[in-house]
Amino acid sequence: MGDLSEGAGIWIGIIATVCLYFLLSKGKRKKEKEKKEERRIELEKSFKKKEKEEKEALKKSNLKIKSKLKKADNLAKKLSEIQEIKIIDISDYKKIIIDNEKNILEKGGDNQLFSFMKINTFLNDYRGRIISDQSGLKEVLDINWLKSRIESEEKRNDLDKTLENLEDSLARMEGRKTTGFDSNVNNLFELGDLMRPTLENQIKTMEFYRNMAVVMIVFYLDDKKIRYFELYEAFEKLGVFDSTWQKNVLNKLDNIEIRLAQMSNQLTELNQNFISLSESSENIVLELKEINSSVMTNNMLQAITAYQTWRINKNTKSLRP
């Protein structure tokens, strides 16, 4: 009887142990299943988040490409528009020299005539540079290439691109020139906005130089020596008589960005002598009217005073925020 009870107890223990094992195993499997489900949900959330971020990044990239391509189209339009700007003729200056050649030679000889002809060369070269800027910009800038490069650069996502952008950010902070494509193309668009006003400024400045050159002849022939030498010195400081102005301006055509920058500065900056003459334009016109020279036309007289008004208005606009 005792052995039977003992055997039954053992079986009960074994059964209980087996049942407990199965219960524990079932609980463990349930927990593992729950963990797997949690991991699956987390992975799904992570995937969806990454997918959303990639879609947003792609959308942002496409918007940037679209914006830059639109700017490139606007740049092309501006390049076409400047082709229509009329560049004034300055050949009348040489005609004035020819008409007064005898008087010039009698008063000052060959050297004096040569000085006036050097100014004529300067004016023609100056006009040639404007024509070159007007037609050359369209030739050196390939809009189709630019648009293709914009699209390919925006799709780049490599280490070199990241380093390039970081270097440009650092360069801007330190005031250095940027070298990356993105920065340079943005600079190009900004400079492109200056093309038309700058070309118009060049033409206005050339007209002023032409008129001052004519005034110089009038004052010379009428023995107004102080005014004559003021004008001579102004042209001399431009480098007209030794052609140094050509070396300072014409040799800076390395690339499109430099060309646009030079358009913005080199040909429209007056030296202090010409600034003083411009500021005295009303007095100069009064003196010319007293001389009553047939050389000076009413249009020239009006243009001399108009130039100073234009300069004041231009400088006022540039100071506005």
VEXLUM-550068 format. One record per residue (C-alpha): residue in three letters; x, y, z. Coordinates in steps of 0.02 Angstrom, whole numbers, padded with zeros to 5 digits, always signed. Layout:
# VEXLUM-550068
alaXYZ...
END
This chain:
# VEXLUM-550068
met+00000+00000+00000gly+00143+00115+00049asp+00236+00076-00112leu+00080+00111-00212ser+00056+00281-00132glu+00237+00323-00158gly+00227+00275-00344ala+00070+00378-00367gly+00157+00526-00287ile+00301+00511-00406trp+00186+00507-00557ile+00089+00654-00492gly+00255+00748-00471ile+00309+00702-00646ile+00141+00754-00719ala+00145+00918-00620thr+00322+00951-00680val+00273+00917-00861cys+00120+01026-00845leu+00222+01164-00768tyr+00352+01149-00907phe+00218+01161-01039leu+00139+01309-00951leu+00308+01396-00936ser+00352+01356-01117lys+00185+01422-01176gly+00212+01583-01077lys+00387+01602-01147arg+00327+01573-01325lys+00191+01700-01298lys+00317+01830-01236glu+00433+01792-01382lys+00288+01811-01501glu+00240+01975-01420lys+00421+02037-01432lys+00430+01987-01614glu+00269+02080-01647glu+00337+02233-01556arg+00497+02225-01659arg+00394+02205-01818ile+00290+02358-01773glu+00446+02459-01730leu+00531+02409-01894glu+00374+02452-01991lys+00365+02623-01905ser+00550+02651-01937phe+00530+02602-02120lys+00380+02715-02142lys+00472+02859-02058lys+00625+02835-02169glu+00513+02820-02323lys+00425+02982-02274glu+00590+03071-02244glu+00657+03012-02412lys+00499+03071-02500glu+00512+03240-02414ala+00696+03253-02458leu+00658+03208-02639lys+00517+03336-02643lys+00631+03468-02569ser+00769+03424-02694asn+00646+03434-02840leu+00585+03603-02780lys+00765+03665-02770ile+00800+03601-02945lys+00640+03681-03010ser+00685+03847-02928lys+00862+03848-02998leu+00804+03797-03172lys+00680+03940-03168lys+00821+04059-03120ala+00925+03989-03263asp+00781+04025-03384asn+00767+04202-03314leu+00954+04223-03339ala+00935+04168-03520lys+00795+04293-03542lys+00902+04433-03470leu+01045+04385-03586ser+00926+04401-03733glu+00857+04567-03673ile+01026+04651-03662gln+01055+04611-03845glu+00918+04737-03884ile+00999+04882-03790lys+01058+05016-03911ile+01239+05071-03892ile+01261+05252-03942asp+01375+05301-04084ile+01528+05404-04037ser+01602+05428-04211asp+01550+05611-04208tyr+01698+05646-04093lys+01823+05602-04229lys+01724+05706-04353ile+01741+05856-04237ile+01930+05828-04231ile+01937+05819-04422asp+01829+05975-04442asn+01945+06071-04324glu+02108+05989-04375lys+02183+06147-04451asn+02149+06253-04296ile+02215+06117-04180leu+02377+06100-04279glu+02402+06289-04285lys+02382+06305-04096gly+02469+06148-04034gly+02549+06054-04177asp+02553+05867-04205asn+02567+05823-04020gln+02404+05910-03979leu+02314+05827-04123phe+02386+05660-04067ser+02317+05686-03890phe+02142+05710-03956met+02162+05558-04067lys+02217+05454-03916ile+02052+05501-03834asn+01963+05446-03992thr+02052+05279-03982phe+02002+05264-03799leu+01819+05299-03839asn+01817+05172-03980asp+01900+05040-03872tyr+01779+05078-03731arg+01632+05058-03847gly+01709+04897-03914arg+01717+04829-03737ile+01533+04867-03711ile+01489+04779-03873ser+01596+04632-03818asp+01506+04625-03651gln+01338+04637-03737ser+01366+04496-03862gly+01502+04397-03773leu+01404+04354-03616lys+01279+04255-03716glu+01419+04164-03804val+01519+04114-03650leu+01370+04056-03547asp+01286+03897-03610ile+01115+03894-03525asn+01078+03714-03579trp+01241+03655-03500leu+01203+03756-03343lys+01030+03678-03324ser+01098+03503-03351arg+01234+03533-03221ile+01106+03601-03096glu+01004+03440-03109ser+01154+03324-03092glu+01231+03422-02948glu+01068+03425-02850lys+01055+03235-02863arg+01230+03209-02795asn+01231+03141-02619asp+01410+03085-02597leu+01545+03129-02471asp+01631+03249-02591lys+01470+03350-02609thr+01449+03360-02420leu+01630+03415-02396glu+01610+03543-02538asn+01459+03623-02454leu+01544+03623-02283glu+01698+03707-02357asp+01589+03840-02440ser+01497+03874-02277leu+01664+03896-02189ala+01728+04008-02331arg+01575+04122-02315met+01601+04135-02127glu+01783+04182-02153gly+01748+04300-02298arg+01839+04193-02425lys+01786+04152-02603thr+01677+03998-02618thr+01725+03863-02743gly+01578+03741-02744phe+01455+03733-02887asp+01301+03774-02782ser+01379+03933-02712asn+01450+03989-02879val+01287+03962-02973asn+01196+04067-02843asn+01328+04203-02865leu+01300+04191-03052phe+01113+04219-03033glu+01144+04371-02921leu+01268+04445-03045gly+01145+04408-03185asp+01024+04532-03106leu+01155+04667-03131met+01182+04639-03317arg+01055+04759-03391pro+01081+04904-03267thr+01269+04883-03280leu+01269+04886-03470glu+01159+05040-03466asn+01279+05119-03340gln+01424+05083-03457ile+01336+05168-03601lys+01292+05320-03494thr+01473+05334-03436met+01540+05318-03613glu+01423+05456-03671phe+01487+05566-03529tyr+01667+05534-03579arg+01626+05574-03760asn+01543+05738-03712met+01688+05786-03598ala+01808+05748-03740val+01711+05867-03853val+01709+05997-03714met+01897+05978-03701ile+01917+06024-03885val+01802+06175-03865phe+01896+06240-03714tyr+02063+06212-03801leu+02013+06308-03957asp+01942+06450-03851asp+02098+06461-03741lys+02006+06411-03582lys+02166+06333-03519ile+02116+06294-03340arg+01961+06197-03393tyr+02061+06114-03532phe+02196+06053-03412glu+02064+05992-03288leu+01993+05882-03425tyr+02165+05830-03487glu+02215+05774-03312ala+02052+05678-03292phe+02083+05580-03452glu+02266+05559-03408lys+02221+05477-03242leu+02111+05355-03338gly+02270+05299-03427val+02206+05362-03595phe+02369+05434-03656asp+02478+05284-03614ser+02344+05149-03639thr+02361+05080-03462trp+02171+05078-03447gln+02169+04936-03573lys+02288+04833-03466asn+02181+04864-03312val+02015+04819-03391leu+02028+04713-03547asn+02135+04571-03480lys+02010+04511-03349leu+01899+04392-03444asp+01945+04225-03361asn+01768+04162-03339ile+01586+04214-03339glu+01583+04261-03155ile+01735+04373-03170arg+01667+04450-03330leu+01503+04496-03245ala+01595+04564-03094gln+01705+04671-03205met+01551+04734-03296ser+01485+04789-03127asn+01638+04890-03082gln+01777+04928-03204leu+01692+05028-03341thr+01571+05129-03234glu+01687+05196-03100leu+01738+05378-03124asn+01902+05441-03054gln+01896+05589-02935asn+01937+05712-03073phe+01787+05662-03177ile+01677+05660-03022ser+01726+05841-02989leu+01692+05886-03170ser+01524+05800-03163glu+01479+05896-03006ser+01527+06057-03096ser+01426+06013-03250glu+01305+06160-03235asn+01449+06285-03228ile+01535+06199-03375val+01375+06211-03478leu+01359+06397-03437glu+01539+06426-03493leu+01507+06329-03654lys+01353+06434-03691glu+01457+06592-03671ile+01583+06525-03796asn+01438+06487-03914ser+01536+06354-04007ser+01456+06270-04156val+01540+06108-04100met+01427+06086-03949thr+01249+06036-03991asn+01101+06066-03876asn+01087+05878-03851met+01267+05870-03789leu+01239+06015-03669gln+01084+05933-03600ala+01172+05765-03586ile+01313+05841-03482thr+01196+05903-03345ala+01082+05750-03361tyr+01229+05636-03322gln+01255+05713-03151thr+01069+05696-03112trp+01077+05515-03167arg+01229+05482-03055ile+01142+05556-02904asn+00985+05453-02934lys+01087+05294-02962asn+01186+05318-02802thr+01028+05356-02704lys+00947+05195-02764ser+01101+05093-02717leu+01090+05159-02538arg+00909+05103-02516pro+00885+04947-02410
END
